[in-house]
Amino acid sequence: MLYESLIHPVTILSTMPSAGVGALLAMIVFRDQLTLVSFIGIILLMGIVIKNAIMMIDFALDVERNEA
């Protein structure tokens, strides 16, 4: 297992809905339509959010290992 715990992947995957909802709300606020390009943008946004979550978990685990 990469993170030595089952809760870390759940934590990482829990960031996906908020990214998608935030992107859709921004599109509603700016009165934009859901086109193919915007759909690809939302998918890319979710990928960036997941990568950021993975890096934060990895950093936190690294700090925890080195301080103990």
Secondary structure, 3 states (H helix, E strand, C coil): CCCCCCHHHHHHHCHHHHHHHHHHHHHHHCCCCCCHHHHHHHHHHHHHHHHHHHHHHHHHHHHHHHHC
